Amino acid sequence: MARKRKVNDYGTGIPVHEVDALARILLPKIQAFFESEEGQREFAEWKTQKEKNRTKQE
């Protein structure tokens, strides 16, 4: 009798092989976005907003 391999899906219920396949498709697109001018600008705006929020909480 074959033993079933326990796979950690981190509680999502999504099979690991499907998450891996999705990551292979999305990662290059995410990297390209953050390397673009638009991505760099949005990241800078996000960092500025995050810093503003942190100073408000102090």
C-alpha positions as CSV (number, residue, x, y, z in Angstrom):
1,M,0.0,0.0,0.0
2,A,1.5,3.3,-1.1
3,R,1.8,6.0,1.6
4,K,0.2,9.3,0.9
5,R,2.8,12.1,1.1
6,K,1.7,14.9,3.4
7,V,1.9,18.3,1.5
8,N,1.9,21.6,3.4
9,D,-0.5,23.9,1.6
10,Y,-0.3,26.4,4.4
11,G,-4.0,26.0,5.1
12,T,-5.1,27.3,1.7
13,G,-6.4,24.0,0.3
14,I,-4.6,24.9,-3.0
15,P,-2.4,22.0,-4.2
16,V,1.3,23.0,-4.0
17,H,1.9,22.1,-7.7
18,E,-0.8,24.7,-8.6
19,V,0.8,27.4,-6.5
20,D,4.2,26.6,-8.1
21,A,2.7,26.9,-11.6
22,L,1.0,30.2,-10.8
23,A,4.3,31.5,-9.3
24,R,6.2,30.6,-12.5
25,I,3.7,32.6,-14.5
26,L,3.4,35.6,-12.2
27,L,7.0,36.1,-10.9
28,P,8.5,37.3,-14.2
29,K,5.6,39.8,-14.7
30,I,5.9,41.1,-11.1
31,Q,9.7,41.5,-11.6
32,A,9.2,43.4,-14.9
33,F,6.7,45.7,-13.3
34,F,9.0,46.7,-10.4
35,E,11.9,47.2,-12.8
36,S,9.8,49.6,-14.9
37,E,9.6,53.4,-14.3
38,E,5.9,53.0,-13.3
39,G,6.8,50.3,-10.8
40,Q,9.7,52.3,-9.4
41,R,7.4,55.3,-8.9
42,E,4.6,53.3,-7.3
43,F,7.1,51.6,-4.9
44,A,8.6,55.0,-3.9
45,E,5.0,56.3,-3.2
46,W,4.2,53.2,-1.2
47,K,7.4,53.7,0.9
48,T,6.5,57.4,1.5
49,Q,3.0,56.5,2.6
50,K,4.3,53.7,4.9
51,E,6.7,56.1,6.5
52,K,3.9,58.7,7.0
53,N,1.7,56.1,8.6
54,R,4.5,55.0,10.9
55,T,5.2,58.6,12.1
56,K,1.4,59.0,12.8
57,Q,1.4,56.0,15.1
58,E,4.3,57.2,17.2
